[in-house]
Amino acid sequence: PLEIFVDRDGEVILKKYSPIGELGDFAKEYADSLYEAVGHIALIADRDAVIAVSGAPKKEFLNKPLGALVEKAMEDRKTLFFNRGEHRPKGSIIGDGDEDKFVAEVIAPIIAEGDPIGAVIICSREPDVKMGEMEVKLAETAAGFLAKQMEQ
């Protein structure tokens, strides 16, 4: 689906519609809460790009295209999590192809009405960090909550 806008000069602007984009400020606040709770980078994405960032520079992640790992989590409708040293499939979180940017990561898809519409990502660059059941549950809870907001 497309959104159609008209700018001040009368030019027509077509923009790809992002259902989770409607949650803009809300997604940012949720990312901030996740970061405050776990102290790790928190990202919220729609189907195409990161829409909210907390705990890291916005210019590094905001509006950046998603990488293969996030796309896989959304396609499979399954939470993925990895720690350095464990078996990890090829791919990155962000579409820049930098696979070793993070030491640990959790990716929980946001599923609304049976369709993947985005993802909640918790990740860290700290050398000794390990993601566990708590981070997985927090990411899944965030994803479930955002999905319910979209279904209303």
Residue, then its C-alpha position, 0 to 999 in steps of 0.5 A: p500500500l502507498e500513502i499519497f501526500v501533496d507538498r506545499d508546491g503541489e508536488v505529489i509524493l508517494k510513500k510506502y505505507s508502514p502500519i507500525g509507522e503510525l506508532g512513531d512516538f510510541a515506538k520510541e518511548y517503548a525503545d527507551s523503556l527497554y533500554e532503561a530496563v536492560g541497558h542494551i541497545a533497543l531498536i524497533a523496526d517496521r518491515d523495511a527499516v528501523i523506526a525507533v532507537s535507544g541506547a545508540p546514535k540515531k544516525e547509525f540505525l534510524n531509517k536504515p534498511l533491515g538485514a537478513l537476520v531480521e528479515k528471517a525472524m519476520e519471515d519465520r515468525k520466530t524469535l532469534f537470539f545469538n551470543r558471540g561464540e554460538h552458532r549464528p546464521k550469516g546475516s546482519i541486523i542492519g542491511d549494511g552487511d556488517e555481521d560482527k557489529f554486535v556481541a549478542e542480539v535478540i530479534a522478536p518479530i511483531i506479528a499483527e493479525g497473522d502477518p509480520i509487520g516489524a521487529v523488536i531488537i535488543c543488542s549489545r556491543e559489550p564484550d562480556v554480554k550474553m543475552g538470555e531468557m530475560e532479554v528474549k521475554l522482554a523483546e517478545t513482550a514488547a513485540g506482542f504489545l506493539a502488535k496488539q496496539m496495531e490490531q486496535 
